[in-house]
Amino acid sequence: MKKIISLILMLTVFLSVVSYVSAENTESYEDFFKKDTIIDINIDINEADLQDMYDFPTNEEYHSADITVNGIKVENAGIRTKGNMTLSSVSRSDSDRYSFRIKFDKYVKGQTLLGLDELCLNSGYSDLSYMREYLHYELLREMGMEVAETAFCNVYINGEPSGFYLAVEGLDNTFLKDSFGENYQSGNFYKMDEGATLSYKEDENYTYADFKSGSDTDLSSFKEFVKKLNDIPDGEKGNIESFLDVNSALKYIASNTVMCNYDSYNGNFHHNYYLYEDKNGVFTVVPWDFNMSIGGMGADTSVGIDTPVSGGSIENLPLINKLLAVEEYKERYYEYIREIMKWLENFDKRVEELKVIISPYVKNDSTAFYSFEQFENATTLQTEQEEIQTPPDTAQEQENKRGGFGSDFGNGKSILNVVSERLENLNAQFNGTAEKSTENSDRFNRGGFGDFKGEPPQIPDNMTLPDGFNPENMPKDGNNGRRERPEGDFGKGMFDKTSSGDEIRVHVNGRITAFDTAPVIENDTTLVGFRGISEALGAVVNWDETTQTVTAEKDGTSIILTIGSDTATVNGESISLLTAPKIIGNSTMIPIRFISEQFGMKVKWDGNSKLITITSK
């Protein structure tokens, strides 16, 4: 037995070494995403900026950081927290294990990591198996879909281990070029946020369509697409193939259906996908975000393939309803389901392969949300008697893990059990012993979390679901109270949950700026300490006690401000100010927007989070 254990350990180490990609043999970012690769990602960030990010995580504000991936360093990249429910939940806990989004060109135009311009680091918040998202993306690649690349990774922040994560290629210019060709910029790209049913309403403003790139800034092309999709008569193809890549939609729907992925278009939130419109006006579905796949939002494995929705009504989901009403498309959809079922015949072997590779990293994951025993149970086929909740971690284990969440979120089933039960049900549907159409009754109207028949989602210890995510309060047809995106240097995930401190904060090119005296607002003008802001802007500053004037110079621009005077001088020209500079305590306070804009910087203000963001134009 000891010899066998030793052999297994040697094999594990060997595979781990083989799966590692070093800087010496890396020529393209694609090398980081070779199958079953483990990469190291180091994030070096000013401690004050790191603390600011942790203090205001739901604001999703970008900060400057140096990012090193397997020895290849990119300086002055942008990094922020990311997520929706998971972000808000972690922010309410004592954990700092957030998911992150990195934009390598945030502060340096055109900067990339060997051609990659954006990278997401997913913390695995709700995934005891560490594999859900990785496996779903792998399936879609096998089906020939254009999807993000993925790789497991060790994340370090300022030299300290921060967790075993999943790195996911961001859907930005690099992805679009690789997927849609050199002329990708001639098309339009949209992210579908909560409530993206694609139903047509005459007065709909379609705020769920987050325009990412292209020329359709007023969403006129997108609105036309939605109208044409809904105008197709039920049961007819019409001219749908002239404006929709039907196969991309059918593959996406089929994969969600088979893999019990209800945090998707098929689920109650109707989100987690993108649309790309090419120069010919044809829209392609680009899948995104599978951390809740394989039963993560409820392990209902009996959903009928003719009514593959969880939450709301199929009649309100034209991307499903219109396509499946056409017999030709329904048969093609069935073929995609059978293709996935064939792929899943070796699912247990694939899970075991990944376990051998990632187990050592999972075991040493010091910030893990769950215990190693829970990981083992989530990746082992369980008998009915064994399908029980894993006992919470011991007090000592909780102390040793910054995540320390004990019980699992999602459901108590192994991913192997979910897939096994789903395959059994699908076979029954195809041979006529189970219904292909299932009633969309109350069991589906609980926020897309499944039917709760013995397997309700469990909230991790020391955590609560964010407001609006409790099953009893879930909307039945998506998010009708959609958020408007504020102006600022941040993402879009949680802006109805922004937080602010007592003081106004200032970010200059991704770095928090410290002041001896707190900024104040007078006459709709924010005044800040002149030395702190001038140095942050890279200006040379001087104070003349005799004349009570402040002089700041940068790149040929000279600004003179006088205490108590509402007139400033810029390169010899007088300019009126809304508020005169003044002295508060021992600090000389000057208008931050005025001096920043005179130096050619872009200034944004978010009143909700009390954040002033200053960036180079």
N, C-alpha and C positions, 0 to 999 in steps of 0.2 A: 504493500500500500504506500509506503514511504517513497519507493522508487517511482511509483505512478505519479504521486503528488509532485515530486521533484521534476519529473518530465513535463508535467503540465506547466509548472512555474517557468521552466526553461523555454517552453514553447511560447508562453505569454510574453516573456521578455523579448524573445526573437521577433515575434510579430509586431510588438510595440516599436522595436528599433526599425524594422522594415517599413513600418507605416509612417515613420517620421521623415519630414522633408527639411533638409538643411539649406542654409543660404548658398552653399557652394554649388549645389545642383539645381538652383531655382533660376529660371530665365523668364518666366511669365507667371502672373498671378494664378493661372490655371493649375500650376504645379502644387499650389497650396490645397487644391480641391481634388487631388487624385483620390480614388476610391479608398475609403477606410483610413485616411490620413489623420494623424494627430499633429497639430501644430501648436506652437507657443506664441502667445500674443502678450507683449509687455506694453503697458500704458503708463507713461511718465507724465504726471500732471502736477502743477503747483498745488501744495497742500491746501492753500486757501481756496483755490478753485474747486478742488475735490470736495472740500467741506461745504462749499456753496452749493454744489450739485447735489450732495446728500441732504442738505438742509431744505432744498426746494425741488425734490425729484419729480413731482407731478407737473412742474412747469416745462419740463423737457427743454431746458435752455442749453445751448451749445457752449462748450468751453474749449480752450486751446490745450492740446496735449501732443506729446511725441509718441508715435505708435511704432513699435518694432515687431515684425512678424518673422519668426525664424531667422533673426539676425539682420533683417532688412528694415532699415529705419526710415520713417517719414516724419519730418518735423512739422510742427505747427498745423496739425490736423484738427478737425472739429469733432468733439464727442459729446453726446448727451444721453440721458436715460430715454427709454422707449417702452411702449406698452399701453394697455388700457386697464382692464381689470387687474392683471398681474402687477402692473406698476403701482396702482393705487393700493392694492393689498399689501405689497411689500413695504410701501412707504408708511403703512400703519403699524408695521412690526418693528422689531429691534434688529432687523437684518439690513445689511447694505448690499446684498446680492441682487443688483439690478441688471436688467438687460440694457444693452447700449447700442447706439447707432453711431458709426464713425464715417465722417465725410472727409476724405483726404484732401479735397480741394476747397474746403470751407473757407479758409483764410488765404490760401495761395492758389490763384487761378491756374487751372490746368494740371495741378499736382495730382499724381496717382501713386498707387503701390503696384509697380510693375504693370501698369495699365488698368488697375482696379480703382474706381473712384469712390466706392461706398461699400461698407461692410457692417453687418449686424452681428451682435454677440448676444445670443439668447441663453438665458439663465436656467431654463428647464424648470421653471417655477411649478408647473402643474404635472410634470412628467416623472413619475417614479422610475420609469424604464430608461430614461435618457434617450429613447430611440424613436418616439412617435414621429416627430417632424422629419428626422433623417430618413426614415423608411418611406414615408409618404412621398417626399421629394424623389427618392430613388425610384419608386414605382412610376411616377410621372415621366421621369427621364426614359425609363424602359418603354413607355408608351409613345415616346417621340415628342413630348411636349417641351416648349421653351419655358424652363423654370430656373430658379436660382441654384447656384452651386452651393454645396455644404461641406463642412469638415468639423470634426470634433477638435476642441482646443483647450489648452490650459491658459487661463487668464491670470496675469499678474498686474497689480496696480502699485506703482512705486516700489517695485521689488518684492512685494508681499503676495503670496498666493491668494487669488480672489475666487477661484472655483473652476470646475470643469464645465465648459460651455459648449454650445454649438455655434460655429461661425457660419453665417448665411450671407451669400453675395447680395448686396443691395441692388434694387431694381432702378438703376440709374443709367447714365449714358453708356457705360461699358456693357451692361447687359443688353440694352437696346441695340447697340451696334452688332454684338455677337449674334443676337437672335433675329434681327430684322434687316441686317445689312448696312453697308456704308451710308445709304441714303435714309437712315432711320429718322433723321431730323426733319424730313419732309412729312412725317406723320405726327399724330397727337397721342399723348400718353396720359391716362387718368387712373388715379387710385380710387377704389370704391370703398367708402366708409360706411358706417352703420346706417342701415335703412336703404341700401342700394338695391331695391327690388327690381328696378328698371320698368316699373309700371308707369304708364303715361297719364299725366294730369295736366290739363290746360294751363293751370296757374302754378305748376310746380317750378321751383327755382333750382332744384337739383343741387343743393348744397352738399349732398353726400358725394358728389363727383369732385374729387380733389384734382384739379388740373395740374399736371406735373411738368409737361414740356410740349412744345409744338407751337401752333399758331391759333388754336381754338380757345383763346382767352375768355370769350363770352359764352362758351359752351354751346354755341349754335349748332355745331356739327354733332356734338354728343346728343343734344335734344332731338335733332332730326333722326339720329339712329334709334333712340328710344321710341319715337313716334312710329317709325317704319316697322319696328319689331312688333309693337302692339297692334298695328293696323293689319298685319297678316291674318287673313281669315282662319279660324280654327280648323285644323285638319288639312290645310293647304300649305304647300311650300312657297307659293308666290315667288317673289324675287329675293328671298331671304339670303341666298348665297351671294348676292351682289353686294351685301353690306355686312355679312357675318361669316366668320370662319366657323362653320357649323361643327367641324370635328373638334376644334379646341373647346367649344362649349360642352359637347357631349362627353368628351374625355374627362373634363373637369367635374361635371355632374356625376358621371359614373364612379369616379374615384371617391368622391365624397360619400356617395351612396354605399359603396362596398365597405369603405374604411370607417364608417360611422363617424364622419367628420361633420359635426353639427355647428361648429364655429365657422360658418362659411355662408355662401349664398343659399345653400339648402337649409340653413338653420334660422333661428329667430332673428339674428342680427343682420343677416343678408349682407355680409361684408367679406373681407379678406380675399379680394381678388382685384386685379387690374384689367384695364382694357387698353389695347393699342390699336389705333386706327392708322392704316397705311395710306399712301398717297392716292390710292384708288378708292378710298372710303370704306374699306373692309375692316371690320373690328375683330380682333383676336382676344380671347380670354387668356390672361396670364395669371396662374394660380399663385397664392401667397399665404404664408402663416399656417402651419399645421401642428402647432404644439398641442392642440386639443383633439387631434385625430385619434383614431383607434379607441374611441369611447371616452375621450377626455372630458366631454361635456354630457356624460350619461351613456351607459353601455346598452342602449336599446338596439338589439341585433335583429329585430323583427320588422323593421320598416319595409314597406312594400316598394319594389323597384319601379312601379308605375306611379307611385305617389311619394317620391323620395325627399320629403320635407319634414322638418321638425320645428314647429312653431309657425303660426300663420296658415295661410291657405295657398295651395298650389296655383289657384287661379290668379293670385297676385304676384306670381313669379313667372313672367313670360319667357324668360330664358329656358325654363324647364317646360312650362305648360305648352308653349307654342311648338317646341321641337318634338316633344313626346306625343303630340297630337297627330303628327305626320308619321304614317306607318313605316316609311323608309328610314326615317331618322330613329324611330323607336327600335327597329331591328338592329340598326347600327349601334345604338346605345346598348342593347342587349349583348352585342358582340364585344363591346368594350368591357362590359361587366364580366363576361366569360373569360376574356383575356386577363383581367385582374385576378379572377378566381384561380386561373391556371398559375399565375405568378405566385399566388399565396399558398399553393400546394407545398412549397418549400420554405414557407415563412418560419417554421420552427428552426430549421437549419440556419437560416439567415440570422435569426435572433441569436442563436448560439454562437455563430461566427463573431458577431459584434460583441457579445458578452466577453469572449476570450480577449478581444482587443481592448475594450474600454474598462473592464472590471478593475484593473489596478488603479486606474485614474479615479473611478467612482469611489473606490474604497478610501483613497487618500484625499478626497474632496472635502477640505476642512470647512467649507461654508455651505455644504449641501443642505437642501431643504428637507431631505429624508435620509433615513438610515440605510446602510448597505443591505441590511436584511430586507428592507422594503424594496430595494432595487432587485434583489434576488427573487422575491415573491412576484414582482411585477413582470419578470421575464422568464418565469417558470410556469408550465402548464399545471394548474391546480385542479384537484378533484372538488366536487361540490362541497364536501365537508371542509376542505381546506380554504375555501374562499371566504376568509374572514379578515377583519381589519387587523393589521399588525399592531402589537402593543406600542404605545408611545415610547420614545427614547427614554433612557434613564436620565436622572437629573445630571449625572456626570457627562453623559453623551450630549445632552442639551447644552451644557456649559462649554463643551469642546467645539460645538458647531455654532457659528454665528447665525446660520439659517435657523436651525433648531426648531422645526415645525412639527415633528412627530408624525401625526396621521396624514393620510394622503388627500389631495384634492382630486376631483375627477370621479373615480369609482374604485371599488375594492377588487376589481378583476385584473388578472394578468392580461397583458396585451395578447398573449397566446390564446387565452380563453375567449377574449372578445372576437378574435379572428376565427377561431374554431367554431364558435356559435353562429357567427355571421355566415360562414361558408355553409354550415348545415342548413340554415334558414334559406339561403339563396338557392341551394340545390333543391330544397323543398318547393320553393316558388317556381322554379323552372320545370319540375316534374308534376306540378299541379296539386301538391299536398299542402301548400301554404298559399295564402292570398298575396297577389301582386299589388293589390290596392289595399291600403290600411286606412282605417278611419282617422281623420285628423281631429281627434276629440281633445278633451282637456289634458290628456297625457302629453300632448305636444305643446301646450300653451304655457310652458314654464321656462321661457327664456332660452329654449334650445338645449336644455340640460338633460333631455331624455325623458323616459317615462317614470323614473323613480321606483320601478317595481323591484324593490329589494336592493337597489344599487344607487342610492342618491349620492350626489357629489358631496364629499366631505371637506370642510374647510380646515386648512392646516392649523395646528395649535398656535395660539397667540395671534391669530389673524381673524379679520372679519371681511366679508365681502363689501365692496364699495356701495354707497347709496345708489339705488337704481339697478343693482345687479342681483338683488334678492329675488328668488323665484316668484314670490307672491306679487312682486311689483313689476314684473317684466311686461313690456308691451307685447301684444299678440302679433303685430305686423311690423316689427322693426322700430327704429328710433325716429319718432316724429318730432322730437324736440332737438333737432340737430344743432350742432355748435357752429358758430361763425369763427373763423380763424383770426385771432388778433394779430396786430402788426408787431413783429419782434423776431429775435434771433433764436428760434426754437422750432420744435416739431408741432404735431397737431393732435397728440393722443388724448390728453386729459385736460383740455382747457376749460371745462366746466368745473375742474377741481384744482385750479391754480391756487397756490398758497403764497402768502407774503408775510414778511416780518414787519417790525415797527418802523424800520428805516428804509429809505430809498436806496436801492442798489444800483451800481454802475458797472457794466461790462464793456471793456474796450478790446476789440478783436479777440473775444473769447476769454479774457482774463478779468477777474474781479478787481476792482480798484478800491483801495483803502483810503479813508480820509480821517484826519484828526478831528474834524467837526462834521457831524452828520449833515447830509444835504438837506436843504429846505426848499419849500415852494412858496414863492411870493408873486402875485400878479400873473399867475399861470406860467411862471418861469422858475425852473429849478436852478438854484445856486449851489455850487460845490466849491471846495477848497481849490484855489488856483494852482497851487504847487502839485497837488496830487493828480489833478486831471491833466495838467500840462505835461508832466513827466510821463503819464500813461499814454499821451498822444505823441510822445517823442519830441516835444518842443523844449527849447531852451528858455528858461524863465528868469526874470529879474524883478525885484521889488525896490522902488525908490521911496524911501520913507519921507523925504522932503516934499516931493510932489504928490505923494499918495497914489502913485501909478504902478500898474502891473504891466510888464512887457513880456510877450511870448512870441518866439520866432521859430519858424519851421519851414523848410523848403522854399525859402524866398518870400514867405508871408510873415509880416510883422504886425502884431495886434497890440494896441495900447488901450488899457482900461483904467479909468480913474475912479477911486472910491467916491461914491455919492453922485457921480455924473451918469446921466442916461445917454451919453454920447461916447462912442468908441471910435478909435482911429485904426483903419486897416490899410497898410501901405500908403499912409498919408491921406486917405479919404475918410471923412466923417460919416459914421453910421449910427442911427438912433437905436437905442435899446428899450425893451419893454420894462426892464427892471435894472436899476443901477447896481453896480457892485457895492458890497458893504463888508464891514468887519463884524464877525460874530465870534466872541471869545478871543482866541488868539489866531483865528484863521481869516484870511481874505477870501471872500466868497464871490464867485463870478458866474455869469450865465453859461451853463454847460452846452446848451444847444448852439448858442452863438459862436463860441470859440471853436467847437468841434466842426461846425459847418464851414467856418472861415478857413479851416485847415483842410477842407475837402473831404471830410468824413460824413458818413450817413448816420443819422440819429433816429432811433425809434423809442417810443415810450409805451409801456404796457401798464395801464392803471391798476389792473387786477393784481399783478404781482409786484407792483412798484419797482419795475425794472427799466432802466435806461440802457439801451444797447447801442454801442457806437462801433461802426465797422468802416474799413476802408472801402471806397467806392470801386 
